[in-house]
């Protein structure tokens, strides 16, 4: 008997992403599948992806044109992002 591998669908949430930082900094944008594009209050564009982990968590990674990186994780409802300077953003997918 020959078995075929089934393609696993990505269950990363698609929709409108909105994050808010400690000093009223906002980052927002849209995502489709595992590709996400965000814009901050200064007009910088952050492109990134979401990767579904095995234990019901999702890892997020974003990069802007200047080489800055934001990484984060989601467990269920909320998303927590952190940059290289230690600033954090909390957000959700609508």
N, C-alpha and C positions, 0 to 999 in steps of 0.2 A: 504494500500500500504506500502510495506517495502522498506526502503531506506538503501543503503549501503554506507559507507564512502569510498570515493575514496582515494587511496593512492597518496599523493602529491609527485612529483618528486623534488629532490633537484636541484636547478638551480645554485649551487655554481660552479664557473668556475674551470675546471680541466686544468692542463697543467704545464708549467714551471714557478715557482715563483722566482722573483729576487728582492732583497731589498738592498739599499745602505744607510749607516749611514753617520753622519756628518764628521767623521774622516776617510773616505774611507773604512769603515767596510762593508763587504758584507755578505749577507745571501742568499742562493739560494737552490732550490730543486724542487721536483715534488709533485703534488697533484692530487688525484683521488677522485672526489666527495667531501665529506666533510672531508676526511682524508688527511693531508699534512705532509710531512717530509722534513725538511730543514737542511742544513749544513752551519756552519759559517767558517770564514777564519782560525780558530784555530782547526777545525776538530770536534767541538762539534755538536751533532745531536739534533735537535729540533723537537719534534713531536707535532702535534696539530690538531685542527679541525676548520672548518668554519661553522658558523650557520647563515642561511638566516633569516633576520628580515622581518617584514611585510611591512616596508616603503622603499623598494628598497635598503636597506643597508645590509652588511654582516659583522658579528663580527668574528674576528680571535683570537685564544688563542693558545699559544705554551709553551712548557715546556721542559727543558733539563734534563740530568741525575743528575745534581747538585741541581735541584729544582728551578732554575731561571725561571721566567715567563715573557713572552712578550704577550701583548694584543694589538689589533688594530681593525680598522674599515675601511670599504670601501664603498664609495658612487659612483657607476658608474665605472670610469676608474682606478683611482689610489687607492693604499692601504697605510695607515699610521699605523705604529706599534710603540709602546712605551714600554720600560722595566721599572723595578722597580726603576732604578736610574735616570730616566728622559731622557735617550737617545732615539732618534727617528730614525726610518728607513722609507724611502719612497720607494715604489716599485709598481710592476705591475705583471699581469699574461700574459704570452705569449702563 
